[in-house]
């Protein structure tokens, strides 16, 4: 197998010249570059990527931590993030923390040991103290991890407002509201605060249900929804993330309740799930592609040593009208 010395000999240049060419670390005349390229083609020489990365103190790999790769929102985020990373010259390493208790800590350790160049984290499992110890490129997706770690999120306050106003305009009087755990500091709490504020302002009763920490599997959603529907509370509106909203819709239909006449539903996230069910679900949409591209832009700037002026990037949400609220109902 040909090595760098063989290439240098074939091109009639020094080993250092070939090294500068391969690592783009110094001036090499264009004529010399062409000789090196020709020698590499003739010898079928492939540069040692690992060695080049060690030389540049870069691996070209970004780790992305998500709680579940099967969750529609995170699956879409990973897809768009991979596209953006590839365009920026990076590869993606995915960490699914749902089933591995220590996975998050292990990936942060990989950052410390220069196995990855940076971390984008969208998980809510590790104490923030572990992140605060690290002074290397980290971008948080929808979570507060300390003043030195930038956050990318949507305007959740506006999202809560859109959902609340939609249900209020639909004449709801008693609303079931699923919330995430308050044990984790995150911008997403703003949507729940704003939703409750507007409901109270309109004299609408809210039944708030706090979900278990880091639970987002369909089986859990279905069990909790069935238990709530079998209970004593009566409600004519639902606000929940996509999976829960659809679980509520399915349970309501099983109980021969009419949608949207008996129960109006607004989902949050607005992933493809809300379009592949019948009736289609009205949803507040998070622009997941824009979120992915913003996190990649920030992590790349941090790796490149650029000053980060934006410690919090907030993107806009919008309402996607479906058939689970009256305005979008199909007239029979």
C-alpha positions in Angstrom: 0.0 0.0 0.0 1.4 3.4 -1.0 2.3 5.9 1.6 3.0 9.6 1.7 6.7 9.0 1.1 5.8 7.1 -2.1 3.6 10.0 -3.3 6.4 12.5 -2.6 9.0 10.4 -4.5 6.6 9.9 -7.4 5.8 13.7 -7.6 9.5 14.5 -7.1 8.8 16.8 -4.1 9.5 16.6 -0.4 7.3 14.8 2.1 6.6 18.1 3.9 5.2 19.5 0.6 2.8 16.6 0.3 1.8 17.0 3.9 1.1 20.7 3.4 -1.0 19.9 0.4 -3.0 17.2 2.2 -3.6 19.2 5.3 -4.1 22.5 3.5 -1.6 23.9 6.1 0.7 26.0 3.9 1.5 27.3 0.5 1.9 24.8 -2.3 2.3 26.0 -5.9 -0.6 25.0 -8.2 1.8 23.2 -10.6 3.1 21.2 -7.6 -0.4 20.4 -6.5 -1.2 18.9 -9.8 1.9 16.7 -9.7 0.9 15.5 -6.2 -2.7 14.7 -7.4 -1.3 12.8 -10.4 1.0 10.8 -8.2 -1.9 10.0 -5.8 -4.1 8.8 -8.7 -1.3 6.7 -10.2 -0.4 5.1 -6.9 -4.1 4.8 -5.8 -3.2 6.6 -2.6 -5.9 7.4 -0.1 -5.0 9.9 2.7 -5.3 8.7 6.2 -8.3 10.7 7.4 -7.7 9.9 11.1 -4.1 11.1 10.9 -5.2 14.3 9.1 -7.8 15.0 11.7 -5.3 14.4 14.5 -3.0 16.8 12.8 -5.7 19.5 12.5 -7.1 18.6 16.0 -10.4 18.0 14.4 -12.5 14.9 13.9 -15.1 16.3 11.5 -17.8 14.7 13.7 -20.6 16.3 15.6 -22.5 14.3 18.2 -26.3 14.9 18.5 -28.0 13.7 21.6 -31.7 13.1 21.5 -34.0 11.2 24.0 -35.5 9.0 21.2 -34.7 8.6 17.5 -38.2 7.1 17.0 -40.0 10.3 18.2 -41.2 12.1 15.0 -39.9 15.5 16.1 -36.4 14.3 16.9 -36.4 12.0 13.8 -37.1 15.0 11.6 -34.5 17.1 13.5 -31.8 14.5 12.9 -32.6 14.3 9.2 -32.3 18.0 8.7 -29.3 18.3 11.0 -27.5 15.6 9.0 -28.1 17.5 5.8 -26.8 20.8 7.3 -23.8 19.1 8.8 -22.9 17.4 5.6 -23.1 20.7 3.7 -20.8 22.2 6.3 -18.2 19.4 5.9 -19.2 17.4 9.1 -20.5 14.0 9.8 -23.1 13.2 12.5 -22.9 10.7 15.4 -26.3 10.0 17.0 -26.8 9.3 20.7 -30.2 7.9 21.6 -30.3 8.3 25.4 -33.7 6.7 26.0 -32.4 3.3 26.9 -28.9 4.0 28.1 -28.7 5.6 31.5 -25.1 6.9 31.1 -25.1 7.6 27.4 -25.2 11.3 27.8 -22.2 11.4 30.1 -20.3 9.2 27.8 -20.8 11.4 24.8 -19.8 14.5 26.8 -16.6 12.6 27.7 -16.0 12.0 24.0 -16.1 15.7 23.5 -13.5 16.2 26.3 -11.3 13.5 24.7 -11.5 15.1 21.2 -13.3 12.2 19.7 -16.0 14.6 18.5 -15.7 18.3 17.7 -18.9 19.4 19.3 -22.2 18.3 20.8 -25.8 19.3 20.0 -28.0 18.2 22.9 -31.7 17.9 22.9 -32.0 15.6 25.9 -33.3 16.3 29.4 -31.6 13.7 31.5 -28.3 14.8 32.9 -27.8 17.4 35.6 -26.7 20.7 34.1 -23.6 20.8 36.4 -22.0 18.2 34.0 -22.4 20.6 31.1 -21.2 23.6 33.1 -17.9 21.9 33.7 -17.2 21.8 29.9 -15.8 24.8 28.0 -16.0 23.2 24.5 -18.5 23.6 21.7 -22.0 22.7 22.9 -25.4 23.9 21.6 -28.6 23.2 23.5 -31.9 22.4 21.7 -34.8 23.7 23.8 -33.0 23.5 27.2 -31.2 25.9 29.5 -27.7 24.5 30.4 -25.8 27.6 31.6 -24.8 31.0 30.4 -22.0 29.8 28.2 -24.1 27.3 26.2 -26.3 28.9 23.5 -29.9 27.7 23.2 -32.0 27.2 20.0 -35.7 27.1 20.5 -39.0 28.4 19.2 -41.1 31.2 20.6 -43.0 28.9 22.9 -44.9 31.8 24.4 -46.4 32.6 21.0 -47.1 28.9 20.6 -49.1 28.7 23.8 -51.0 31.8 22.8 -51.9 30.4 19.4 -53.2 27.2 21.0 -55.1 29.0 23.7 -56.8 31.5 21.4 -57.8 28.7 19.0 -59.5 26.7 21.7 -61.1 29.8 23.2 -62.4 30.9 19.8 -63.9 27.4 19.4 -66.0 27.9 22.5 -64.2 25.5 24.8 -65.1 25.8 28.5 -63.1 22.9 30.1 -59.7 22.0 28.6 -57.3 19.1 29.2 -53.7 20.5 29.1 -50.7 18.1 29.1 -47.5 19.6 30.3 -43.9 18.5 30.5 -42.1 18.0 33.8 -41.1 21.2 35.5 -38.0 19.5 37.0 -36.0 20.5 33.8 -35.2 24.1 32.9 -36.4 24.7 29.4 -37.9 27.4 27.2 -40.9 25.1 26.4 -42.4 25.9 29.8 -43.4 29.3 28.4 -46.0 27.8 26.2 -47.7 26.2 29.2 -47.6 29.4 31.3 -49.0 31.5 28.4 -51.6 28.9 27.6 -52.9 28.8 31.2 -52.8 32.6 31.5 -55.0 33.1 28.4 -57.4 30.3 29.6 -57.8 32.0 32.9 -58.3 35.4 31.2 -61.1 33.9 29.2 -62.7 32.1 32.2 -61.9 28.7 30.8 -61.2 25.9 33.3 -58.0 24.0 32.8 -57.2 20.5 33.9 -53.4 20.3 33.9 -51.7 16.9 33.6 -47.9 16.8 34.2 -46.3 13.9 32.3 -43.6 11.7 33.7 -40.0 12.8 33.2 -38.5 11.8 29.8 -41.5 9.6 28.9 -42.7 9.9 25.3 -43.4 6.4 24.1 -46.8 5.7 22.4 -47.7 3.0 24.9 -47.3 5.4 27.8 -49.4 8.0 26.0 -52.2 5.6 25.3 -52.4 4.3 28.9 -52.5 7.7 30.4 -55.1 9.0 27.9 -57.4 6.0 28.5 -57.1 6.5 32.3 -58.0 10.2 32.0 -61.0 9.5 29.7 -62.2 6.8 32.2 -62.0 9.3 35.1 -64.5 11.8 36.4 -63.3 15.0 34.6 -65.3 16.3 31.7 -63.6 18.4 29.0 -64.3 19.8 25.6 -60.8 20.8 24.5 -57.3 19.2 24.5 -53.8 20.8 24.2 -50.9 18.3 23.9 -47.9 17.3 21.8 -48.7 15.5 18.6 -48.6 11.9 19.9 -50.8 12.7 22.9 -53.2 14.8 20.9 -53.7 11.9 18.5 -54.1 9.4 21.3 -56.8 11.7 22.8 -58.5 11.9 19.4 -58.4 8.1 18.9 -59.8 7.5 22.4 -62.6 10.1 21.9 -63.6 8.4 18.6 -63.6 5.0 20.3 -66.0 6.4 22.8 -68.3 7.7 20.0 -67.5 11.4 20.7 -67.6 13.7 17.8 -64.6 15.8 16.7 -64.7 18.8 16.7 -68.3 19.0 17.9 -67.8 17.4 21.3 -64.0 17.8 21.7 -61.7 20.2 20.0 -58.0 19.4 19.8 -54.8 21.4 19.2 -51.5 19.6 18.9 -48.0 21.0 19.5 -45.0 20.2 17.2 -47.0 19.8 14.0 -45.0 16.8 12.7 -46.1 14.6 9.8 -48.3 12.6 12.3 -50.9 15.4 12.3 -51.4 15.0 8.6 -51.6 11.2 8.2 -54.5 10.7 10.6 -58.2 11.3 10.0 -59.4 13.9 10.9 -56.2 15.9 10.3 -55.1 17.6 13.5 -54.9 21.4 14.0 -51.4 22.0 15.3 -48.9 24.7 16.4 -45.9 23.9 14.2 -42.3 24.1 15.3 -40.1 24.8 12.2 -37.9 21.8 12.7 -35.7 22.3 9.6 -35.0 25.9 10.7 -34.2 24.6 14.2 -31.7 22.0 12.9 -30.0 24.5 10.6 -29.7 27.1 13.4 -28.1 24.6 15.8 -25.6 23.5 13.1 -24.7 27.1 12.3 -24.0 27.8 16.0 -22.0 24.7 16.6 -19.9 25.4 13.5 -19.2 29.0 14.6 -18.1 27.7 18.0 -15.8 25.1 16.6 -14.3 27.8 14.2 -13.7 30.1 17.2 -16.2 32.8 16.0 -17.7 35.0 18.7 -21.3 33.9 19.5 -23.4 37.0 19.9 -26.7 35.1 20.1 -27.0 33.2 23.4 -30.6 32.4 22.6 -32.1 31.9 19.1 -35.9 32.0 19.0 -37.7 30.9 15.9 -41.3 31.6 15.0 -44.1 29.0 15.2 -47.3 29.0 13.2 -50.8 27.5 13.4 -51.6 24.8 10.9 -55.4 24.5 10.6 -56.8 21.0 10.6 -60.1 19.3 11.2 -60.0 18.9 15.0 -61.1 22.5 15.6 -64.3 23.9 14.2 -62.8 26.3 11.7 -61.1 23.4 10.0 -63.9 20.9 10.3 -65.2 19.2 7.2 -68.8 20.1 6.7 -71.0 17.0 6.4 
